[in-house]
Amino acid sequence: MDLKTTHNSPVITDPVPVSKSRLSLSSNLMPYSPTSAGYSSPSLYINIPRRKPIPDLLDNVRANSWLDAMKSSSPPRKKLNKDFGLDNESDEIDHPYLTWMIKYPSALSSFEEITAYAKGKKIVLFMDYDGTLSPIVDNPDNAFMSASMRATVKYVAKHFPAAIISGRSRDKVFEFVKLTELYYAGSHGMDIMGPVRKLESIGHPNCISLTDKQDKEVNLFQPASEFLPMIDEVFRSLVETVKRINGATVENNKFCVSVHYRNVDTENWDLVGQVVTEIVKGYPRLRLTHGRKVLEVRPVIDWNKGKAVEFLMDSLGLSDCDDVLPIYIGDDRTDEDAFKVLRKANRGFGILVSSVPKETAAFYSLRDPSEVMEFLKSLGRWKKRASLQNESNHLTITI
Ligand SMILES: O=P(O)(O)OC[C@H]1O[C@H](O[C@H]2O[C@H](CO)[C@@H](O)[C@H](O)[C@H]2O)[C@H](O)[C@@H](O)[C@@H]1O
């Protein structure tokens, strides 16, 4: 991974989304839709038999209109069942999910396979926050992490280098997580506080060394710093404009802005899309993407959660090591960039957190944050046992 070459000019134009012609939006206003490039790599380092992909229902729905795109960001289970031709109201037999899990097996039931592969390797853990470590809730300010999840994350961070990569501002995600043992990347990776490495090796003017609140030397990397005034301006106009729409809220995530429509009546979702689109049109260097009932305004730069993973791996001095296994756990479309990076490099893997079938570049799945917690606990216990075993082997040899 050569950071020198990738960091030189982060400002690029947006990749052209597949369904451009079907949406009457200018190029910086396209819904975020990870392409399927790289999804079907046959050279998986973990050999899991894959079936033919199920039709990408969500992508088809998404292509139809902006409103459909907003609706598809969190489809109710009943609708999915109907679309798959199932008439059952019950959650007990979730055929579409079970079919999907053949392609994306549970990381819990595949735990032995995962640890067999991880044996002798250094695991590096990357975690998204909302929907992964904390459940999705109506009010973004109340997306608290449970005490048991915090304890679990602290426990795994004792055993592996660990980082949180969130769409939230870095400060806000730290306020939720409150663990100094981790590295944090906010604003979808556009604000990274990571371990110190020589600046020459990072090679980017937007990277500085400083001492954090715990007196630890860190590197701060903010590739979109020039966009701050623009983002602030857009944030203020969005607040002013969407306050007319009942339930819509705007969140300042420092290098990006989120417009939440989770609490807006469905009949007004189109209006939210329209007003936000209208404002962003005035900023050709910004683009609009969407996540789980949220529209996100972000700078048009060649930077995302995948690049943040590469940056952190490099900062940790682990990019060129063969005995490293990065694992990324996330639930949102923006996490797909990280899944793709791992899949492409053929080194680690993504775990998608989802209780509904979704096309993804991840290898494994987990249903919800409670399963994420279970998985993390198992990983920590496994590592602890392996370390104890190593120690006792060492003792036996030296005695
Ligand atoms: O990358 P993430 O850590 O997953 O952040 C993505 C967005 O997460 C938050 O919004 C989502 O979670 C909220 C709380 O559960 C929910 O109310 C909202 O509908 C979801 O979209 C956060 O508020 C956004 O700013 C992040 O971009």
The ligand as an SDF file (V2000), in Angstrom:
LIG
                    3D

 27 28  0  0  0  0  0  0  0  0999 V2000
  -20.4660    5.5750   10.0910 O   0  0  0  0  0  0  0  0  0  0  0  0
  -21.4430    5.4880   11.2280 P   0  0  0  0  0  0  0  0  0  0  0  0
  -20.7930    5.5070   12.5750 O   0  0  0  0  0  0  0  0  0  0  0  0
  -22.3830    4.3190   11.0780 O   0  0  0  0  0  0  0  0  0  0  0  0
  -22.3080    6.8170   11.1010 O   0  0  0  0  0  0  0  0  0  0  0  0
  -23.2760    6.9580   10.0610 C   0  0  0  0  0  0  0  0  0  0  0  0
  -24.3520    7.9170   10.4940 C   0  0  0  0  0  0  0  0  0  0  0  0
  -24.7750    7.4240   11.7750 O   0  0  0  0  0  0  0  0  0  0  0  0
  -25.7190    8.2130   12.4920 C   0  0  0  0  0  0  0  0  0  0  0  0
  -26.9910    8.1120   11.8730 O   0  0  0  0  0  0  0  0  0  0  0  0
  -27.5480    6.7980   11.9160 C   0  0  0  0  0  0  0  0  0  0  0  0
  -27.7420    6.4200   13.2900 O   0  0  0  0  0  0  0  0  0  0  0  0
  -28.7050    7.2450   13.9980 C   0  0  0  0  0  0  0  0  0  0  0  0
  -28.7290    6.7820   15.4490 C   0  0  0  0  0  0  0  0  0  0  0  0
  -29.0500    5.4280   15.5510 O   0  0  0  0  0  0  0  0  0  0  0  0
  -30.0750    7.1400   13.3220 C   0  0  0  0  0  0  0  0  0  0  0  0
  -31.0070    7.9570   14.0040 O   0  0  0  0  0  0  0  0  0  0  0  0
  -29.9160    7.5940   11.8610 C   0  0  0  0  0  0  0  0  0  0  0  0
  -31.1500    7.4270   11.1910 O   0  0  0  0  0  0  0  0  0  0  0  0
  -28.8420    6.7730   11.1540 C   0  0  0  0  0  0  0  0  0  0  0  0
  -28.6090    7.2430    9.8460 O   0  0  0  0  0  0  0  0  0  0  0  0
  -25.2570    9.6470   12.5890 C   0  0  0  0  0  0  0  0  0  0  0  0
  -26.2470   10.3970   13.2460 O   0  0  0  0  0  0  0  0  0  0  0  0
  -24.9120   10.2030   11.2340 C   0  0  0  0  0  0  0  0  0  0  0  0
  -24.4320   11.5070   11.3670 O   0  0  0  0  0  0  0  0  0  0  0  0
  -23.8140    9.3290   10.6480 C   0  0  0  0  0  0  0  0  0  0  0  0
  -23.4050    9.8190    9.3930 O   0  0  0  0  0  0  0  0  0  0  0  0
  1  2  2  0
  2  3  1  0
  2  4  1  0
  2  5  1  0
  5  6  1  0
  6  7  1  0
  7  8  1  0
  7 26  1  0
  8  9  1  0
  9 10  1  0
  9 22  1  0
 10 11  1  0
 11 12  1  0
 11 20  1  0
 12 13  1  0
 13 14  1  0
 13 16  1  0
 14 15  1  0
 16 17  1  0
 16 18  1  0
 18 19  1  0
 18 20  1  0
 20 21  1  0
 22 23  1  0
 22 24  1  0
 24 25  1  0
 24 26  1  0
 26 27  1  0
M  END
$$$$
